[in-house]
């Protein structure tokens, strides 16, 4: 079943190349009739994940210390 793509924008360059930007009824974007990838899964290395977790934990600990310090004053 072919999707009904509504053209939103068309462009032409001086070299003769161009394209059309469109959207279908489901909200999927298209460039020259081909679907545009709008999401991609990102896989980080293990040490980047550990660093992010350590940074988040440090932030939570600093917030707790700040709240306790605020209450004591």
C-alpha positions, 0 to 999 in steps of 0.5 A: 500500500502506497502512502499518501505523501503531502509535499510541504517544501520543494527545493532546486539547486543551481546544479539541477539537483533538488528535492521535495520534503513531505509528510504522510497521514501518520506524521512520518517525514519524507525526502524525495519519497524516502522516509527520513530517519528521525530516531536512532538508538545510541549505544555508549561505551561501558565507561561512559555509562558508568561516568554518567551514573557516577555524575548523577549519583554525585549530583543527588548527594550534593543536593541532599547535602545542600538541603541538610545545610539549608535546614541547619541554618 
